[in-house]
Amino acid sequence: MTDELVGAFLRQHRRYTSRQVAAMAGIPMYRARRFWRAFGFANVADDAVEFTDSDVEALQMLVGLVRDGIYDEEHALLVTRSLGRATARLAESQAVLGIETLDQAGVPREERAGAWRTRADRVVPDLERLLVYAWRRQLAAAAGRVVDQETGTVRLAVGFADLVGFTRLSRQISEKELAGLVERFESRSTDVVTSSQGRVVKTLGDSVLFVADTAAAAADIALRLVEVHARSRSMPALRVGLAIGQVIGRMGDVFGTTVNLASRLTSLAAAGTVLVDPAMAEELTGDDAFALRPVDRLTVRGLGELAPSTVTRS
């Protein structure tokens, strides 16, 4: 990547070495490197002039948050790490979309750098504002959910859905077709979950992990996911595992036995079905919207024997 292209995205001149940035932020190099590693930034040589005024400002802000007692050092690193992970994925997806746009416009490869610089001048300021806008809205929603929690755990319904035979299919279609399939799966799944009172925790190409506040909401999401994806003849069948119980939320992810159980049930579910754990089945019993059918006891790896049920619409 040319210096001009880097500058187009950074929108500042690179004028400092890493040691200069650390000194200007008033911290030792080892501490600056901890923050940079948490952001996910690649290492650079000590004498490389790769840093801008924004790098100095970012370190000064992090140091100030610790100095003022807003965060201790470890929590400041956790915040930095979560920002790095989220923005790295976002930046990667936007870069790929940018390349696809240039390809569709017929821009020759040797002219891409110049076209990207022009595009960056127009797009980056708007994307920056949209990023802050989306983050503020998501933060407001998340704060509203967790403000009354007394502990680090909360009772949630957890769903794990994946495409059956995805690995085999990925060997039979082109990379472009595979990318299109994954994009359709992720976008449709996100639409279903968010429009049905659920929250997408993460997508992993051929699978999606989601949570909902109630068993009924999670069951409705799971069945809608199966139904929506079944309408596409090019999409492999979906299977879903659901469990309900205490969940640990951390860094935008969820952990715990309930999450593991949902994942294990997914691997045991037949194509096109939704398999639920006994606790979920108990909560759905009596709900006229759903029908439950017990299946044979299954051995769930790491969790022992269970008597799950399949759930369908009444």
C-alpha positions as CSV (number, residue, x, y, z in Angstrom):
1,M,0.0,0.0,0.0
2,T,1.4,3.4,-1.0
3,D,2.1,6.1,1.5
4,E,-0.5,8.3,-0.2
5,L,-3.2,5.6,0.3
6,V,-2.3,5.1,4.0
7,G,-2.5,8.8,4.5
8,A,-5.9,8.9,2.8
9,F,-7.4,6.6,5.4
10,L,-5.4,7.9,8.4
11,R,-6.1,11.5,7.3
12,Q,-3.0,12.6,9.1
13,H,0.7,12.7,8.4
14,R,2.9,10.0,10.0
15,R,5.6,11.9,11.8
16,Y,6.5,10.0,15.1
17,T,8.2,6.8,16.1
18,S,6.7,4.5,18.7
19,R,9.2,5.7,21.3
20,Q,8.3,9.3,20.6
21,V,4.6,8.5,20.9
22,A,5.1,6.8,24.3
23,A,7.2,9.7,25.5
24,M,4.6,12.2,24.5
25,A,1.9,10.2,26.3
26,G,4.1,10.1,29.4
27,I,4.3,6.3,29.7
28,P,7.1,3.7,29.2
29,M,7.4,1.8,26.0
30,Y,6.3,-1.5,27.5
31,R,3.0,0.0,28.6
32,A,2.4,1.6,25.2
33,R,3.0,-1.7,23.5
34,R,0.5,-3.4,25.8
35,F,-2.2,-1.0,24.6
36,W,-1.2,-1.3,20.9
37,R,-1.3,-5.1,21.2
38,A,-4.7,-4.9,22.8
39,F,-5.9,-2.8,19.8
40,G,-4.5,-5.6,17.6
41,F,-1.9,-3.4,15.8
42,A,1.0,-5.0,14.1
43,N,4.5,-4.4,15.6
44,V,6.7,-1.8,13.9
45,A,10.4,-1.1,14.3
46,D,11.3,1.3,17.1
47,D,12.8,3.8,14.5
48,A,9.9,3.5,12.0
49,V,8.0,6.8,11.5
50,E,4.6,5.3,11.4
51,F,2.5,7.2,14.0
52,T,0.4,10.3,13.9
53,D,-1.1,12.9,16.3
54,S,-4.1,10.6,16.7
55,D,-1.9,7.8,18.1
56,V,-0.5,10.2,20.7
57,E,-4.0,11.4,21.5
58,A,-5.3,7.8,21.9
59,L,-2.6,6.8,24.3
60,Q,-3.1,10.0,26.3
61,M,-6.9,9.3,26.6
62,L,-6.3,5.7,27.8
63,V,-3.7,6.8,30.3
64,G,-6.1,9.5,31.5
65,L,-8.9,7.0,32.0
66,V,-6.6,5.0,34.3
67,R,-5.1,8.0,36.0
68,D,-8.6,9.5,36.8
69,G,-9.8,6.2,38.2
70,I,-12.4,5.5,35.5
71,Y,-10.8,2.2,34.8
72,D,-7.9,0.3,36.3
73,E,-5.2,-0.9,34.0
74,E,-6.7,-4.3,33.3
75,H,-10.1,-2.9,32.5
76,A,-8.6,-0.3,30.3
77,L,-6.9,-3.1,28.3
78,L,-10.2,-4.9,28.1
79,V,-11.9,-1.9,26.7
80,T,-9.0,-1.5,24.2
81,R,-9.2,-5.1,23.2
82,S,-12.9,-5.0,22.6
83,L,-12.5,-1.9,20.4
84,G,-9.7,-3.5,18.5
85,R,-11.6,-6.8,17.8
86,A,-14.8,-5.0,16.7
87,T,-13.1,-2.5,14.5
88,A,-10.7,-5.0,12.9
89,R,-13.6,-7.1,11.6
90,L,-15.5,-3.9,10.6
91,A,-12.5,-2.5,8.7
92,E,-11.8,-5.9,7.0
93,S,-15.4,-6.1,5.7
94,Q,-15.4,-2.5,4.5
95,A,-12.1,-3.0,2.7
96,V,-13.5,-6.1,0.9
97,L,-16.6,-4.2,0.0
98,G,-14.5,-1.4,-1.4
99,I,-12.5,-3.8,-3.6
100,E,-15.8,-5.3,-4.9
101,T,-17.1,-1.8,-5.7
102,L,-14.0,-1.0,-7.7
103,D,-14.2,-4.3,-9.5
104,Q,-17.8,-3.7,-10.4
105,A,-16.8,-0.3,-11.7
106,G,-14.2,-1.9,-13.9
107,V,-11.2,-0.1,-12.3
108,P,-8.0,-1.8,-13.5
109,R,-5.8,-3.2,-10.8
110,E,-3.0,-0.8,-11.5
111,E,-5.4,2.1,-10.9
112,R,-6.8,0.9,-7.7
113,A,-4.6,2.9,-5.3
114,G,-5.6,6.2,-6.9
115,A,-9.3,5.2,-7.0
116,W,-9.1,4.2,-3.3
117,R,-7.6,7.5,-2.3
118,T,-10.5,9.3,-4.1
119,R,-13.0,7.0,-2.5
120,A,-11.5,7.4,1.0
121,D,-11.8,11.2,0.8
122,R,-15.5,10.9,0.1
123,V,-16.4,7.8,2.2
124,V,-14.2,7.8,5.4
125,P,-15.7,10.9,7.1
126,D,-19.3,9.6,6.7
127,L,-18.4,6.1,7.8
128,E,-16.6,7.6,10.8
129,R,-19.8,9.4,11.9
130,L,-21.9,6.3,11.2
131,L,-19.6,4.2,13.4
132,V,-20.0,6.6,16.3
133,Y,-23.8,6.8,15.7
134,A,-24.2,3.0,15.7
135,W,-21.9,2.6,18.7
136,R,-23.9,5.1,20.8
137,R,-27.2,3.4,20.0
138,Q,-25.8,0.0,20.8
139,L,-24.2,1.2,24.0
140,A,-27.5,2.8,25.1
141,A,-29.3,-0.5,24.5
142,A,-26.7,-2.6,26.3
143,A,-26.5,-0.3,29.3
144,G,-30.3,-0.5,29.6
145,R,-30.1,-4.3,29.7
146,V,-27.3,-4.7,32.3
147,V,-27.8,-1.7,34.6
148,D,-30.0,-3.6,37.0
149,Q,-28.0,-6.8,37.0
150,E,-26.5,-7.7,40.4
151,T,-23.9,-10.2,39.2
152,G,-21.9,-10.9,36.1
153,T,-24.4,-13.6,35.1
154,V,-27.9,-13.4,33.7
155,R,-30.5,-15.9,32.8
156,L,-30.9,-16.0,29.0
157,A,-32.1,-18.3,26.3
158,V,-29.2,-19.2,24.0
159,G,-29.5,-20.4,20.4
160,F,-26.9,-21.8,18.2
161,A,-27.7,-22.4,14.5
162,D,-25.5,-23.8,11.7
163,L,-25.8,-24.9,8.2
164,V,-25.7,-28.7,7.6
165,G,-23.0,-29.9,5.2
166,F,-21.5,-26.5,4.8
167,T,-17.9,-27.8,4.7
168,R,-18.7,-30.3,1.9
169,L,-20.6,-27.7,0.0
170,S,-17.7,-25.2,0.3
171,R,-15.5,-27.6,-1.7
172,Q,-18.1,-27.8,-4.5
173,I,-18.8,-24.2,-5.3
174,S,-16.6,-21.2,-6.3
175,E,-15.2,-18.7,-3.9
176,K,-17.5,-16.1,-5.2
177,E,-20.5,-18.3,-4.7
178,L,-19.4,-19.3,-1.2
179,A,-18.9,-15.6,-0.2
180,G,-22.4,-14.8,-1.5
181,L,-23.9,-17.8,0.4
182,V,-22.3,-16.7,3.6
183,E,-23.4,-13.1,3.1
184,R,-27.0,-14.2,2.5
185,F,-26.9,-16.5,5.6
186,E,-25.5,-13.9,7.9
187,S,-27.7,-11.0,6.7
188,R,-30.9,-13.1,6.8
189,S,-30.1,-14.6,10.2
190,T,-29.4,-11.2,11.6
191,D,-32.6,-9.8,10.3
192,V,-34.6,-12.7,11.8
193,V,-33.0,-12.5,15.2
194,T,-33.1,-8.7,15.6
195,S,-36.7,-8.4,14.4
196,S,-37.8,-11.1,16.9
197,Q,-36.6,-9.6,20.1
198,G,-33.3,-11.4,20.0
199,R,-29.6,-10.3,19.9
200,V,-26.9,-11.7,17.6
201,V,-23.8,-12.4,19.6
202,K,-21.7,-13.5,16.7
203,T,-21.7,-15.1,13.3
204,L,-19.1,-17.6,12.2
205,G,-19.6,-18.0,8.5
206,D,-21.9,-21.1,8.6
207,S,-23.3,-20.5,12.1
208,V,-24.9,-17.9,14.3
209,L,-25.0,-17.6,18.0
210,F,-27.9,-15.5,19.4
211,V,-29.6,-14.9,22.8
212,A,-33.1,-13.9,23.8
213,D,-34.7,-13.0,27.1
214,T,-37.4,-15.7,27.1
215,A,-37.7,-19.3,25.9
216,A,-40.7,-18.3,23.7
217,A,-38.7,-15.6,21.9
218,A,-35.8,-17.9,21.3
219,A,-38.0,-20.7,20.0
220,D,-39.8,-18.4,17.7
221,I,-36.4,-17.1,16.4
222,A,-35.1,-20.6,15.9
223,L,-38.2,-21.7,13.9
224,R,-38.1,-18.6,11.8
225,L,-34.5,-19.1,11.0
226,V,-35.2,-22.7,9.8
227,E,-38.2,-21.4,7.8
228,V,-36.5,-18.4,6.2
229,H,-33.4,-20.3,5.1
230,A,-35.5,-23.3,3.8
231,R,-37.1,-20.9,1.2
232,S,-33.8,-20.6,-0.6
233,R,-33.0,-23.6,-2.8
234,S,-29.3,-22.8,-2.8
235,M,-29.1,-22.7,1.0
236,P,-28.2,-25.8,3.0
237,A,-30.7,-27.0,5.6
238,L,-30.4,-25.4,9.0
239,R,-30.4,-27.0,12.4
240,V,-30.7,-25.2,15.8
241,G,-29.9,-26.0,19.4
242,L,-31.6,-24.1,22.2
243,A,-30.8,-24.0,26.0
244,I,-31.8,-21.7,28.8
245,G,-30.0,-20.8,32.0
246,Q,-27.4,-18.7,33.6
247,V,-25.0,-17.0,31.1
248,I,-21.8,-15.1,31.6
249,G,-21.5,-12.0,29.5
250,R,-18.0,-10.7,28.7
251,M,-16.5,-8.5,26.0
252,G,-19.7,-8.7,23.9
253,D,-19.6,-12.6,24.0
254,V,-21.4,-15.1,26.1
255,F,-20.0,-18.1,28.0
256,G,-21.0,-20.8,30.3
257,T,-22.6,-24.2,30.5
258,T,-25.8,-22.9,28.8
259,V,-23.9,-21.8,25.8
260,N,-22.0,-25.0,25.6
261,L,-25.2,-27.0,25.8
262,A,-26.9,-25.0,23.0
263,S,-23.8,-25.7,20.8
264,R,-23.8,-29.4,21.6
265,L,-27.5,-29.8,20.9
266,T,-27.0,-28.2,17.5
267,S,-24.5,-30.8,16.6
268,L,-27.0,-33.5,17.6
269,A,-30.0,-32.0,15.9
270,A,-31.3,-33.4,12.6
271,A,-31.3,-31.1,9.5
272,G,-34.3,-28.7,9.6
273,T,-35.1,-29.3,13.2
274,V,-34.8,-27.3,16.5
275,L,-33.6,-29.3,19.5
276,V,-34.1,-27.9,23.0
277,D,-32.8,-28.8,26.4
278,P,-35.2,-30.0,29.2
279,A,-35.2,-26.6,30.9
280,M,-36.3,-24.9,27.7
281,A,-38.9,-27.6,27.0
282,E,-40.4,-27.1,30.5
283,E,-40.8,-23.3,29.9
284,L,-42.4,-23.9,26.5
285,T,-44.8,-26.5,27.9
286,G,-48.3,-25.0,27.9
287,D,-47.5,-22.4,25.3
288,D,-50.1,-22.9,22.6
289,A,-47.7,-21.5,20.0
290,F,-45.4,-24.5,20.2
291,A,-45.5,-28.3,20.1
292,L,-42.9,-30.4,21.8
293,R,-41.8,-33.9,21.1
294,P,-39.4,-35.7,23.4
295,V,-36.6,-37.6,21.7
296,D,-34.5,-40.5,23.0
297,R,-32.0,-39.6,25.7
298,L,-28.7,-38.4,24.3
299,T,-25.2,-38.3,25.6
300,V,-24.0,-34.7,25.3
301,R,-20.2,-34.5,25.3
302,G,-18.9,-32.9,28.5
303,L,-22.4,-32.6,29.9
304,G,-23.7,-36.1,30.5
305,E,-27.0,-37.6,29.5
306,L,-30.0,-35.4,28.6
307,A,-33.6,-35.9,27.5
308,P,-34.1,-33.1,24.9
309,S,-37.1,-32.4,22.8
310,T,-37.8,-31.1,19.3
311,V,-39.9,-28.0,19.0
312,T,-42.2,-27.1,16.2
313,R,-45.1,-24.7,15.7
314,S,-48.5,-25.9,16.9
